[in-house]
Structures are given as structure tokens and as C-alpha cells.
Amino acid sequence: MIDLHTHSLLSDGVLLPSELVRRAEVKGYQYWAITDHADVSNLDHIVPRIVLAAREINAHWHIKVIPGIELTHVPPETIADLVAKARELGARLIVVHGETIAEPVPPGTNRAAIEAGVNILAHPGLITMDEVHRAAEKGVFLEITSRKGHSLTNGHVVRLAQKAKAGLVLNSDTHTPEDIVSLDQRARIVEGAGLNKEALQKMDESAIRLFTRLLGNL
């Protein structure tokens, strides 16, 4: 199993990176991303620490970890610069906190994230068809999620992504141990969004290819 959107106590999660990953490994995950929340105020503090944790875990455990970041509630005009800065600091996976209907995310965030070429647009809410087509063109994955509130638009995201042939990824947006979803839970979430187990397998295979390409020789 793979999850590319999770949080440790470096932002608003409750676990150290090592405990977060260990709990995921016990649940059967082979691939994991730590993507703590960041804006201009803490980006340079968080990314190097996630990179350090990922290197140590990858050197000693079977589960593999990719260091990432989730740019969250930032002005859309700043997203491209923050993406570039995060990559300079060592973030291999860039997630942007999309326009979920559960939070007052600045309008224009979805479009700015896609144009900046992020890897994943998290919980993009009522994303438009034009934006989904552009995500397909740019190779940006759109997230369906198990997270309460954010998951309300999973079906909308899936429907538009299928029409535009945009990439989809299933993530948990984990903040606590209870958020780490099991294999059976993942299958039910996907089914609830209008997909089947074969679609979940294809999503995971695409996510693993992305993970492997971005992780490189960390």
C-alpha cells in the first residue's frame, strides 16, 4: 500500500515522523510520504527535518519514505515560488492544499498549483473541468481522500478526472494513528467514490511509479 499525504508533529499531526512511519509499516504500507503543512514562515524549518527523518528511516526499515511538503492556505500568487523553494530545500514530493469545500482556501489555488506543476493537488473540492483537463496535461495527480469533510467531493473529482483522463491518487491526509486506513477501508473509500478495486490497483501502481521516480537515491 501507498499513501502520499500525511502529517507529523512537525505541523499539526500528533506523532514524530518515525512513529508515524512505523505505525504505517505495521498496517502493511510499503511506501509513505510525510507532507507537513507549510507556508513561507516555516518552509525552511520543516523540509530539512523531514528529509533527515526520511533518510534515517530508509536506511534502517523496509518501508520507504519520501520527504514532501503540503503548501497550505497560501496566496495563489506565491505558489510557484514556494514550490521552487521547497524543491531547493530537498522536498521530493510537492502537495498543495486544494480548494476543499470544508475550509476557506483562497480561490485560484487549484489553478495556481496545477500551473506550478505540483505533484499532487490535495482534496481539490469542486474543481472545474477546465482545471482537470489542465491537470491531465501537466501530469498533476488529483487526490481522493479518506479525510472527513475533504472527502465530500470525492465523487465529483473522480467523475471529472475520468472524463479528462487525469491521474488520481488515494490518500489519507493522516494526522493521528486512527487516520491510517487499512486495505479494506481503502477499497470502500474508492467504491464510495464510484470506482472499483481494479481502479484502486491502477491508482496505486501509478502512485508507486511517481514515488520511485521522485525518491531517486535519497
HELIX and SHEET records of a PDB file:
HELIX    1   1 PRO A   17  VAL A   26  1                                  10    
HELIX    2   2 LEU A   43  HIS A   60  1                                  18    
HELIX    3   3 PRO A   76  THR A   78  5                                   3    
HELIX    4   4 ILE A   79  LEU A   89  1                                  11    
HELIX    5   5 THR A  109  GLU A  115  1                                   7    
HELIX    6   6 MET A  129  LYS A  138  1                                  10    
HELIX    7   7 HIS A  150  THR A  153  5                                   4    
HELIX    8   8 ASN A  154  ALA A  164  1                                  11    
HELIX    9   9 PRO A  177  ASP A  179  5                                   3    
HELIX   10  10 LEU A  183  GLY A  192  1                                  10    
HELIX   11  11 LYS A  197  LEU A  215  1                                  19    
SHEET    1   A 4 ILE A   2  ASP A   3  0                                        
SHEET    2   A 4 TYR A  31  ILE A  34  1                                        
SHEET    3   A 4 LYS A  64  LEU A  71  1                                        
SHEET    4   A 4 HIS A  37  ALA A  38  1                                        
SHEET    1   B 7 ILE A   2  ASP A   3  0                                        
SHEET    2   B 7 TYR A  31  ILE A  34  1                                        
SHEET    3   B 7 LYS A  64  LEU A  71  1                                        
SHEET    4   B 7 LEU A  93  HIS A  97  1                                        
SHEET    5   B 7 ILE A 120  ALA A 122  1                                        
SHEET    6   B 7 PHE A 141  THR A 145  1                                        
SHEET    7   B 7 LEU A 168  ASN A 171  1                                        
END                                                                             
